[in-house]
Each structure stands twice: as structure tokens, then as C-alpha cells.
Amino acid sequence: MNLNRVKEDRSLWERSFVYGIYVFVGVFALLCFIPFWLVVVNSFATESSIKLHGMQLIPKDFSLYAYQYTMAGKQIASSYAVTVSVTLIGTCLAILITSMYAYVLAHQKVKYRNYLSFMTYFTMVFGAGLVGFYILVANTLGLKDSLWALILPYLLNPFFAFIMVSFFRTLPYEINEAATIDGANDLTIFFRIIIPISKPVIATVSLFYALQYWNDFYLALLFIDNHNLHPLQIMIRQIISNVNINSYVGGSQTTYSQAIPTYGVQLATVCLTIGPIIFLYPFIQRFFVKGITIGALKG
């Protein structure tokens, strides 16, 4: 009887613990979701509603004027095209170069892999500086006002390379030996064997690269003067700056119906910026956790 009572108490405690975990995770998820909900919903609210009532869970007055103001003209379409092109081309090239380089660092038969690893780590600690970087890209390579100036500097990230190195080292080297005995060369082994079984880490690093290219404004600020080549982040920065300037200059001269939606524009631009990345994440979510944690099992 006492043993059964102990088992019942333990079972009750375990169920209570599990329910407590569910409640904690649910509350935490709700706290993470509320700010996102406020940004999306209030981007459709009128400017007067935001100024009078602040951020509301359900605004009283809805309007599309903030989006109409933000998307007026052809610049947003041009900037979206630039950002999408840079993100797609940059991510594909970066994954190709980073995975090939990481495979070399992880390969047991490469003679100078330790030296290459040290040089890769050295670049994470010491950089050439802004002046040297600008001279290299703008003057030496001649990439001023070119989309390649937004792509080439990020093609090989040392941190992402080491993530892939950790994953490649978990793969049995006997796979390479068996393929070599069958007559496969290094390129065949890499593209037909290693890449298909490395989908988790490739999906994870692809997301990191896509986020880096999508959210980057630093390279465009340095190297792009032509407004037709401005990516989305720079365009949004210019819109918000112009809205603030017009608010200061216009003041009371603007009527209520013609008032510039300062807060609405800021919320709308946030939604326009993060939208594509949010839609991309569900497709690679099942690879993400496995790819980001695999390196923790083996250094």
C-alpha cells in the first residue's frame, strides 16, 4: 500500500510538473507574441488613434494610409527587387563557398587544414579596419555603385564556416573512403554524398546568411550612392528620415487629413521588412534546431 501511494504521489507530482511547464511555455510564447501583434495591428491604425490611445491590442480606427504612403512611387518596388536579388544570389553563393571551405577544414587528409583554421579564426579577432575595407572594395575591386559590393564581402563568414566544420566532423570518414574506392573524386563525393546528408546545417546557415543579407544596410551606406540600387533597409531609413523632417518642417501647416503618418509609417515599414523572413522560417524550421545544436555534440 505504501509503495502504491508513493507511486501515485510521484505520478501526481510529474503531471503537475508537466502542466506547470506547459503553462510557463504558453505564457512565455504569449509575451513574445504580443509585441509582434501590436506592431502588425497598429500598422493598420489611423495616426490619430495611435497618438490618442497609444498601441492597442485592437485599434478602434483602421486605415491603409500608412502603407499607401510608404508604398507610393516606384522606389519600394526597386528596393525590394534589389534586396531580394542580393539575398538570393548572396545566400546561394555564400552557402556554396562556405560549405566547400568548411569541408576542406574538416577533411582529415588536407595537409594545411590546421593552418587554414587558424587563419580563419584570426580574421574573427582582427580586421583590416574601415579605411582598408573601403579602399579594397571601392577602389581596388571597383565595386562602387554595384550590387556585387553588397554580396562579395559576406560570402564567407568564419563563424558560419566553423558551424559547418563541426557538423562535417560528425560524419563518418568511412563514407569518403568507400566512395574513393568506388572511383569517386572529391567533387563527386562532396556534391553527391556530403551535401545531401548535410541538409540540417545547410538550412541553418542559409537562414543566417539570408538574415544577414536581408537586414544589412551598412554596405549600402558605404558603397551605394545611386538611389536605384538602394536596398530595402536604406529606403526605409530614408523614408523615416523624410517623415521626421516633414513633421518638423510642416508643423501646424498640415491639415489633419494630410497629416503625415509618422508612427504608422514606422510600423508599416517594420512589417514590410520582416514579412518575407517570417514566411521563410517555417520551411526550414525542422532543420534549424538539429543544425544549430549538432556542433555542440562534437567540437
Backbone hydrogen bonds in HBPLUS format (Angstrom, degrees):
<---DONOR---> <-ACCEPTOR-->    atom                        ^
c    i                          cat <-CA-CA->   ^        H-A-AA   ^      H-
h    n   atom  resd res      DA  || num        DHA   H-A  angle D-A-AA Bond
n    s   type  num  typ     dist DA aas  dist angle  dist       angle   num
A0005-ARG N   A0001-MET O   2.87 MM   4  6.10 153.6  1.94 147.5 155.5     1
A0006-VAL N   A0002-ASN O   2.90 MM   4  6.16 152.3  1.98 145.7 152.9     2
A0007-LYS N   A0003-LEU O   3.02 MM   4  6.29 158.0  2.07 146.3 152.0     3
A0008-GLU N   A0004-ASN O   2.92 MM   4  6.18 155.6  1.98 148.5 154.9     4
A0009-ASP N   A0005-ARG O   2.92 MM   4  6.16 159.5  1.97 148.4 154.0     5
A0010-ARG N   A0006-VAL O   2.88 MM   4  6.09 158.4  1.92 149.9 156.2     6
A0011-SER N   A0007-LYS O   2.87 MM   4  6.02 158.5  1.91 146.3 152.6     7
A0012-LEU N   A0008-GLU O   2.86 MM   4  6.06 157.1  1.91 147.1 153.5     8
A0013-TRP N   A0009-ASP O   2.88 MM   4  6.08 156.0  1.94 146.0 152.7     9
A0014-GLU N   A0010-ARG O   2.87 MM   4  6.08 157.3  1.92 149.8 155.9    10
A0015-ARG N   A0011-SER O   2.98 MM   4  6.20 160.4  2.01 148.8 153.7    11
A0016-SER N   A0012-LEU O   2.97 MM   4  6.14 156.8  2.02 144.6 151.5    12
A0017-PHE N   A0013-TRP O   2.87 MM   4  6.07 151.6  1.96 145.0 153.2    13
A0018-VAL N   A0014-GLU O   2.93 MM   4  6.18 159.3  1.97 149.2 154.4    14
A0019-TYR N   A0015-ARG O   2.91 MM   4  6.12 165.0  1.93 152.2 156.1    15
A0020-GLY N   A0016-SER O   2.87 MM   4  6.04 152.7  1.94 143.2 151.3    16
A0021-ILE N   A0017-PHE O   2.94 MM   4  6.24 150.6  2.03 146.4 154.1    17
A0022-TYR N   A0018-VAL O   2.96 MM   4  6.30 158.7  2.01 150.7 156.3    18
A0023-VAL N   A0019-TYR O   2.92 MM   4  6.20 159.1  1.96 150.5 155.9    19
A0024-PHE N   A0020-GLY O   2.91 MM   4  6.11 162.3  1.94 148.5 153.5    20
A0025-VAL N   A0021-ILE O   2.87 MM   4  6.06 169.0  1.89 156.8 159.5    21
A0026-GLY N   A0022-TYR O   2.85 MM   4  5.96 156.8  1.90 146.1 153.4    22
A0027-VAL N   A0023-VAL O   2.90 MM   4  6.10 162.1  1.93 152.4 156.5    23
A0028-PHE N   A0024-PHE O   2.92 MM   4  6.09 160.5  1.95 149.2 155.3    24
A0029-ALA N   A0025-VAL O   2.83 MM   4  6.00 159.0  1.88 148.7 154.4    25
A0030-LEU N   A0026-GLY O   2.94 MM   4  6.13 151.9  2.02 143.0 151.0    26
A0031-LEU N   A0027-VAL O   2.92 MM   4  6.19 156.6  1.97 149.0 154.9    27
A0032-CYS N   A0028-PHE O   3.02 MM   4  6.30 143.3  2.16 143.1 153.1    28
A0033-PHE N   A0029-ALA O   2.89 MM   4  6.08 139.6  2.06 140.7 152.3    29
A0033-PHE N   A0030-LEU O   3.12 MM   3  4.96 121.3  2.48  90.5 105.6    30
A0034-ILE N   A0030-LEU O   2.96 MM   4  6.09 152.2  2.04 155.0 160.0    31
A0037-TRP N   A0033-PHE O   2.86 MM   4  6.11 158.5  1.91 157.5 164.6    32
A0038-LEU N   A0034-ILE O   2.87 MM   4  6.10 159.9  1.91 158.1 163.2    33
A0039-VAL N   A0035-PRO O   3.07 MM   4  6.31 156.0  2.13 147.1 152.6    34
A0040-VAL N   A0036-PHE O   3.08 MM   4  6.33 169.4  2.09 154.0 156.4    35
A0041-VAL N   A0037-TRP O   2.91 MM   4  5.94 172.6  1.91 158.5 160.5    36
A0042-ASN N   A0038-LEU O   3.03 MM   4  5.75 158.0  2.08 137.4 144.5    37
A0043-SER N   A0039-VAL O   3.13 MM   4  6.07 124.1  2.46 134.0 145.5    38
A0043-SER N   A0040-VAL O   3.34 MM   3  5.36 142.5  2.49  94.8 105.2    39
A0044-PHE N   A0041-VAL O   3.09 MM   3  5.69 158.7  2.14 113.4 119.9    40
A0045-ALA N   A0042-ASN O   3.15 MM   3  4.77 160.2  2.20  95.1 101.0    41
A0063-SER N   A0044-PHE O   2.47 MM  19  5.24 162.5  1.50 157.1 160.4    42
A0046-THR N   A0061-ASP O   3.26 MM  15  5.87 144.5  2.39 126.7 128.9    43
A0050-ILE N   A0046-THR O   3.18 MM   4  6.52 155.6  2.24 150.3 156.1    44
A0051-LYS N   A0047-GLU O   3.03 MM   4  6.27 159.1  2.07 150.5 156.2    45
A0052-LEU N   A0048-SER O   2.93 MM   4  6.02 153.6  2.00 146.3 153.2    46
A0053-HIS N   A0049-SER O   2.91 MM   4  5.75 165.5  1.93 146.2 151.2    47
A0054-GLY N   A0050-ILE O   2.82 MM   4  4.53 133.9  2.03 119.6 128.6    48
A0068-GLN N   A0064-LEU O   2.93 MM   4  6.18 157.9  1.98 153.4 160.7    49
A0069-TYR N   A0065-TYR O   2.78 MM   4  5.91 155.7  1.83 149.1 155.2    50
A0070-THR N   A0066-ALA O   2.97 MM   4  6.11 155.0  2.03 140.4 147.6    51
A0071-MET N   A0067-TYR O   2.85 MM   4  5.90 158.2  1.90 148.4 154.0    52
A0078-SER N   A0074-LYS O   3.09 MM   4  6.35 161.0  2.12 152.8 158.5    53
A0079-SER N   A0075-GLN O   2.77 MM   4  5.97 161.6  1.80 154.3 159.5    54
A0080-TYR N   A0076-ILE O   2.87 MM   4  5.93 154.1  1.93 141.2 148.6    55
A0081-ALA N   A0077-ALA O   2.99 MM   4  6.15 156.2  2.04 143.5 149.9    56
A0082-VAL N   A0078-SER O   2.99 MM   4  6.29 155.9  2.05 146.6 153.1    57
A0083-THR N   A0079-SER O   2.92 MM   4  6.12 169.7  1.93 152.6 155.2    58
A0084-VAL N   A0080-TYR O   2.86 MM   4  5.96 167.7  1.87 153.8 157.6    59
A0085-SER N   A0081-ALA O   2.94 MM   4  5.96 160.4  1.98 143.7 149.8    60
A0086-VAL N   A0082-VAL O   2.89 MM   4  6.04 167.6  1.91 154.0 157.7    61
A0087-THR N   A0083-THR O   2.87 MM   4  5.95 159.0  1.92 146.7 153.3    62
A0088-LEU N   A0084-VAL O   2.91 MM   4  6.03 168.8  1.92 152.2 155.2    63
A0089-ILE N   A0085-SER O   2.94 MM   4  5.95 166.2  1.96 153.9 156.8    64
A0090-GLY N   A0086-VAL O   2.83 MM   4  5.47 150.1  1.91 135.5 145.6    65
A0091-THR N   A0087-THR O   2.93 MM   4  5.73 157.7  1.98 136.9 143.8    66
A0092-CYS N   A0088-LEU O   3.09 MM   4  6.18 167.0  2.11 148.4 152.2    67
A0093-LEU N   A0089-ILE O   3.01 MM   4  6.15 172.9  2.02 156.0 158.3    68
A0094-ALA N   A0090-GLY O   2.80 MM   4  5.78 158.0  1.85 146.9 154.4    69
A0095-ILE N   A0091-THR O   2.91 MM   4  5.98 159.4  1.96 147.4 152.4    70
A0096-LEU N   A0092-CYS O   3.08 MM   4  6.26 160.4  2.12 146.1 151.6    71
A0097-ILE N   A0093-LEU O   2.93 MM   4  6.14 173.2  1.93 157.4 158.7    72
A0098-THR N   A0094-ALA O   2.80 MM   4  5.74 163.8  1.82 148.5 154.2    73
A0099-SER N   A0095-ILE O   2.94 MM   4  5.75 161.0  1.97 141.2 147.2    74
A0100-MET N   A0096-LEU O   3.15 MM   4  6.21 159.4  2.19 143.1 148.8    75
A0101-TYR N   A0097-ILE O   2.95 MM   4  6.08 161.7  1.98 149.9 155.5    76
A0102-ALA N   A0098-THR O   2.81 MM   4  5.92 160.3  1.85 148.8 154.9    77
A0103-TYR N   A0099-SER O   2.92 MM   4  5.99 149.0  2.02 140.5 148.8    78
A0104-VAL N   A0100-MET O   3.13 MM   4  6.41 148.0  2.24 141.7 149.4    79
A0105-LEU N   A0101-TYR O   3.06 MM   4  6.43 156.9  2.12 148.5 154.6    80
A0106-ALA N   A0102-ALA O   2.96 MM   4  6.16 143.5  2.10 143.9 153.7    81
A0107-HIS N   A0103-TYR O   2.98 MM   4  5.94 122.4  2.32 137.0 150.3    82
A0107-HIS N   A0104-VAL O   3.31 MM   3  5.16 143.4  2.46  94.7 104.8    83
A0116-LEU N   A0112-TYR O   2.98 MM   4  6.23 161.3  2.01 152.9 158.3    84
A0117-SER N   A0113-ARG O   2.89 MM   4  6.04 149.5  1.98 141.1 149.8    85
A0118-PHE N   A0114-ASN O   2.97 MM   4  6.22 153.5  2.05 143.1 149.7    86
A0119-MET N   A0115-TYR O   2.99 MM   4  6.29 160.1  2.04 149.9 155.1    87
A0120-THR N   A0116-LEU O   2.92 MM   4  6.10 149.0  2.01 143.9 152.6    88
A0121-TYR N   A0117-SER O   2.92 MM   4  6.16 159.7  1.96 148.3 153.6    89
A0122-PHE N   A0118-PHE O   2.83 MM   4  5.99 149.2  1.92 146.8 156.1    90
A0123-THR N   A0119-MET O   3.31 MM   4  6.52 145.5  2.43 138.2 144.2    91
A0124-MET N   A0121-TYR O   2.98 MM   3  5.22 140.8  2.14 102.9 114.6    92
A0125-VAL N   A0122-PHE O   3.13 MM   3  5.31 140.2  2.30 100.8 111.6    93
A0126-PHE N   A0122-PHE O   2.94 MM   4  6.11 170.4  1.95 162.4 164.8    94
A0133-PHE N   A0129-GLY O   3.04 MM   4  6.12 156.1  2.09 145.7 153.2    95
A0134-TYR N   A0130-LEU O   2.87 MM   4  6.03 158.5  1.92 150.1 155.5    96
A0135-ILE N   A0131-VAL O   2.96 MM   4  6.18 166.0  1.98 155.3 158.9    97
A0136-LEU N   A0132-GLY O   3.00 MM   4  6.11 157.4  2.05 145.3 151.4    98
A0137-VAL N   A0133-PHE O   3.10 MM   4  6.29 169.9  2.11 151.5 153.5    99
A0138-ALA N   A0134-TYR O   2.81 MM   4  5.69 161.1  1.85 153.7 159.3   100
A0139-ASN N   A0135-ILE O   2.99 MM   4  5.08 137.9  2.17 119.2 132.2   101
A0140-THR N   A0135-ILE O   2.92 MM   5  6.32 165.0  1.95 160.0 165.1   102
A0141-LEU N   A0136-LEU O   2.87 MM   5  6.09 152.2  1.94 156.0 164.1   103
A0143-LEU N   A0137-VAL O   3.05 MM   6  5.84 167.6  2.07 155.2 156.8   104
A0145-ASP N   A0223-PHE O   2.88 MM  78  5.89 164.9  1.90 159.0 162.4   105
A0149-ALA N   A0146-SER O   3.08 MM   3  5.56 150.6  2.17 108.8 117.0   106
A0150-LEU N   A0147-LEU O   2.96 MM   3  5.33 148.5  2.06 107.0 116.5   107
A0151-ILE N   A0148-TRP O   3.16 MM   3  4.88 146.8  2.27  93.1 103.0   108
A0152-LEU N   A0148-TRP O   2.94 MM   4  5.72 161.3  1.97 149.7 153.5   109
A0154-TYR N   A0151-ILE O   3.26 MM   3  5.97 151.0  2.35 120.8 127.9   110
A0155-LEU N   A0152-LEU O   3.20 MM   3  5.36 170.9  2.21 120.2 119.6   111
A0161-ALA N   A0157-ASN O   2.96 MM   4  6.18 153.1  2.03 154.2 163.0   112
A0162-PHE N   A0158-PRO O   2.99 MM   4  6.28 152.9  2.06 149.8 155.5   113
A0163-ILE N   A0159-PHE O   3.13 MM   4  6.47 144.7  2.26 142.8 152.4   114
A0164-MET N   A0160-PHE O   3.16 MM   4  6.48 155.7  2.22 147.1 152.3   115
A0165-VAL N   A0161-ALA O   2.87 MM   4  6.16 147.5  1.97 144.4 154.8   116
A0166-SER N   A0162-PHE O   3.00 MM   4  6.16 160.3  2.04 145.3 148.8   117
A0167-PHE N   A0163-ILE O   3.23 MM   4  6.54 149.2  2.33 139.1 147.1   118
A0168-PHE N   A0164-MET O   2.87 MM   4  6.10 168.5  1.88 156.4 158.8   119
A0169-ARG N   A0165-VAL O   3.01 MM   4  6.18 148.5  2.11 150.1 157.8   120
A0170-THR N   A0167-PHE O   2.98 MM   3  5.38 150.7  2.07 110.2 119.3   121
A0171-LEU N   A0168-PHE O   3.17 MM   3  5.42 154.3  2.24 104.5 112.2   122
A0175-ILE N   A0172-PRO O   3.23 MM   3  5.97 161.8  2.27 115.1 119.2   123
A0176-ASN N   A0173-TYR O   3.04 MM   3  5.46 122.3  2.38 107.6 119.8   124
A0177-GLU N   A0173-TYR O   3.24 MM   4  6.68 160.0  2.29 149.3 154.7   125
A0178-ALA N   A0174-GLU O   2.87 MM   4  6.01 160.8  1.91 148.9 153.5   126
A0179-ALA N   A0175-ILE O   3.03 MM   4  6.21 161.0  2.07 147.7 153.0   127
A0180-THR N   A0176-ASN O   2.86 MM   4  6.03 152.8  1.93 149.2 157.2   128
A0181-ILE N   A0177-GLU O   3.00 MM   4  6.22 154.9  2.06 146.5 152.6   129
A0182-ASP N   A0178-ALA O   3.13 MM   4  6.40 144.7  2.26 139.8 149.1   130
A0184-ALA N   A0179-ALA O   2.98 MM   5  5.46 162.9  2.01 153.2 148.0   131
A0183-GLY N   A0180-THR O   3.00 MM   3  5.09 157.1  2.05 103.5 110.4   132
A0189-ILE N   A0185-ASN O   2.98 MM   4  6.22 161.4  2.02 154.6 160.1   133
A0190-PHE N   A0186-ASP O   2.94 MM   4  6.11 158.5  1.99 148.0 154.0   134
A0191-PHE N   A0187-LEU O   2.95 MM   4  6.06 178.2  1.95 156.3 156.9   135
A0192-ARG N   A0188-THR O   2.92 MM   4  5.57 154.6  1.99 142.8 150.2   136
A0193-ILE N   A0189-ILE O   3.06 MM   4  5.17 136.8  2.25 124.8 132.0   137
A0194-ILE N   A0189-ILE O   2.96 MM   5  6.34 162.5  1.99 157.6 163.4   138
A0195-ILE N   A0190-PHE O   2.92 MM   5  6.11 157.8  1.97 165.1 169.4   139
A0198-SER N   A0195-ILE O   3.08 MM   3  5.07 161.4  2.11 109.2 114.5   140
A0202-ILE N   A0198-SER O   3.08 MM   4  6.17 159.4  2.13 156.9 163.4   141
A0203-ALA N   A0199-LYS O   2.86 MM   4  5.86 162.3  1.89 152.4 156.4   142
A0204-THR N   A0200-PRO O   3.06 MM   4  6.25 156.8  2.11 144.8 151.3   143
A0205-VAL N   A0201-VAL O   2.96 MM   4  6.07 174.1  1.97 150.8 152.5   144
A0206-SER N   A0202-ILE O   2.85 MM   4  5.86 147.4  1.95 141.1 151.2   145
A0207-LEU N   A0203-ALA O   3.07 MM   4  6.27 151.1  2.16 142.0 148.3   146
A0208-PHE N   A0204-THR O   3.14 MM   4  6.51 156.4  2.20 146.4 152.8   147
A0209-TYR N   A0205-VAL O   2.90 MM   4  6.15 164.1  1.93 153.2 156.8   148
A0210-ALA N   A0206-SER O   2.82 MM   4  5.96 160.3  1.85 148.8 155.1   149
A0211-LEU N   A0207-LEU O   2.91 MM   4  6.09 162.0  1.95 151.2 155.5   150
A0212-GLN N   A0208-PHE O   2.98 MM   4  6.18 152.5  2.06 143.5 151.6   151
A0213-TYR N   A0209-TYR O   2.89 MM   4  6.16 165.4  1.92 157.7 160.1   152
A0214-TRP N   A0210-ALA O   2.84 MM   4  5.89 160.6  1.88 148.8 155.3   153
A0215-ASN N   A0211-LEU O   3.00 MM   4  5.89 164.9  2.02 145.9 149.5   154
A0221-LEU N   A0217-PHE O   2.92 MM   4  6.07 148.9  2.02 146.4 155.4   155
A0222-LEU N   A0218-TYR O   3.11 MM   4  6.38 139.8  2.28 142.0 152.3   156
A0222-LEU N   A0219-LEU O   3.17 MM   3  5.12 126.0  2.48  92.5 106.2   157
A0223-PHE N   A0219-LEU O   2.90 MM   4  6.01 168.7  1.92 158.9 161.2   158
A0224-ILE N   A0220-ALA O   3.03 MM   4  4.88 152.5  2.10 128.8 132.6   159
A0229-LEU N   A0226-ASN O   2.97 MM   3  5.59 158.2  2.02 118.1 124.9   160
A0230-HIS N   A0227-HIS O   3.23 MM   3  5.03 166.0  2.25 101.4 104.3   161
A0235-MET N   A0231-PRO O   3.12 MM   4  6.37 159.9  2.16 151.8 158.1   162
A0236-ILE N   A0232-LEU O   2.92 MM   4  6.13 160.1  1.96 153.1 157.8   163
A0237-ARG N   A0233-GLN O   3.02 MM   4  6.22 154.6  2.09 141.5 148.8   164
A0238-GLN N   A0234-ILE O   2.93 MM   4  6.20 155.3  1.99 149.8 155.9   165
A0239-ILE N   A0235-MET O   2.90 MM   4  6.18 154.3  1.97 149.0 156.5   166
A0240-ILE N   A0236-ILE O   2.97 MM   4  6.19 170.5  1.98 156.6 157.9   167
A0241-SER N   A0237-ARG O   3.01 MM   4  6.13 155.5  2.07 143.2 150.6   168
A0242-ASN N   A0238-GLN O   2.87 MM   4  6.04 159.5  1.91 148.2 153.7   169
A0243-VAL N   A0239-ILE O   2.84 MM   4  6.07 153.1  1.92 150.1 158.1   170
A0244-ASN N   A0240-ILE O   3.02 MM   4  6.22 160.0  2.06 146.6 151.1   171
A0245-ILE N   A0241-SER O   2.96 MM   4  6.20 156.8  2.01 147.2 154.1   172
A0246-ASN N   A0242-ASN O   2.83 MM   4  5.99 165.1  1.85 149.9 154.1   173
A0247-SER N   A0243-VAL O   2.92 MM   4  6.08 146.9  2.03 142.8 152.3   174
A0248-TYR N   A0244-ASN O   3.06 MM   4  6.32 153.7  2.14 144.9 151.0   175
A0249-VAL N   A0245-ILE O   2.83 MM   4  6.05 170.9  1.84 158.9 161.7   176
A0250-GLY N   A0246-ASN O   2.67 MM   4  5.40 158.0  1.72 139.3 147.4   177
A0251-GLY N   A0247-SER O   3.17 MM   4  5.74 154.9  2.24 127.5 134.7   178
A0253-GLN N   A0250-GLY O   2.90 MM   3  5.38 156.0  1.96 138.9 138.8   179
A0258-GLN N   A0255-THR O   3.13 MM   3  5.21 134.8  2.35  97.9 110.4   180
A0259-ALA N   A0256-TYR O   3.25 MM   3  5.10 166.1  2.27 102.2 105.6   181
A0262-THR N   A0260-ILE O   2.82 MM   2  5.69 124.6  2.13 116.3  99.7   182
A0265-VAL N   A0261-PRO O   2.78 MM   4  5.76 156.0  1.83 150.3 155.4   183
A0266-GLN N   A0262-THR O   3.29 MM   4  6.53 158.9  2.34 143.3 148.4   184
A0267-LEU N   A0263-TYR O   3.06 MM   4  6.35 161.2  2.10 154.5 159.0   185
A0268-ALA N   A0264-GLY O   2.83 MM   4  5.96 158.2  1.88 148.3 155.3   186
A0269-THR N   A0265-VAL O   2.87 MM   4  5.97 159.0  1.91 149.9 155.1   187
A0270-VAL N   A0266-GLN O   3.21 MM   4  6.39 147.2  2.33 137.3 145.5   188
A0271-CYS N   A0267-LEU O   3.13 MM   4  6.45 158.7  2.18 147.8 152.7   189
A0272-LEU N   A0268-ALA O   2.93 MM   4  6.20 158.4  1.98 150.9 157.1   190
A0273-THR N   A0269-THR O   2.98 MM   4  6.04 138.9  2.16 137.6 147.9   191
A0274-ILE N   A0270-VAL O   3.06 MM   4  6.25 167.8  2.08 157.9 159.1   192
A0275-GLY N   A0271-CYS O   3.11 MM   4  5.74 136.8  2.30 141.1 149.6   193
A0278-ILE N   A0274-ILE O   3.07 MM   4  6.24 157.4  2.12 159.3 165.9   194
A0279-PHE N   A0275-GLY O   3.11 MM   4  6.42 155.2  2.17 154.5 161.6   195
A0280-LEU N   A0276-PRO O   2.99 MM   4  6.19 135.4  2.20 139.0 151.2   196
A0281-TYR N   A0277-ILE O   3.10 MM   4  6.28 150.8  2.19 149.7 155.3   197
A0283-PHE N   A0280-LEU O   3.19 MM   3  5.87 140.0  2.36 118.9 128.3   198
A0284-ILE N   A0281-TYR O   3.07 MM   3  5.56 146.0  2.19 116.0 124.9   199
A0287-PHE N   A0284-ILE O   3.13 MM   3  5.46 143.0  2.28 105.1 115.5   200
A0288-PHE N   A0284-ILE O   3.09 MM   4  6.17 132.4  2.32 143.1 156.9   201
A0288-PHE N   A0285-GLN O   3.08 MM   3  4.97 131.5  2.33  94.2 107.8   202
A0291-GLY N   A0287-PHE O   2.97 MM   4  5.99 157.7  2.02 152.5 159.5   203
A0292-ILE N   A0288-PHE O   2.96 MM   4  6.13 153.4  2.03 155.1 161.6   204
A0293-THR N   A0289-VAL O   3.12 MM   4  6.14 143.3  2.26 145.5 153.8   205
A0294-ILE N   A0290-LYS O   3.12 MM   4  5.89 132.7  2.35 141.7 150.4   206
A0296-ALA N   A0293-THR O   3.04 MM   3  5.42 148.5  2.14 108.9 118.2   207
A0297-LEU N   A0294-ILE O   3.22 MM   3  5.63 157.9  2.27 108.7 115.2   208
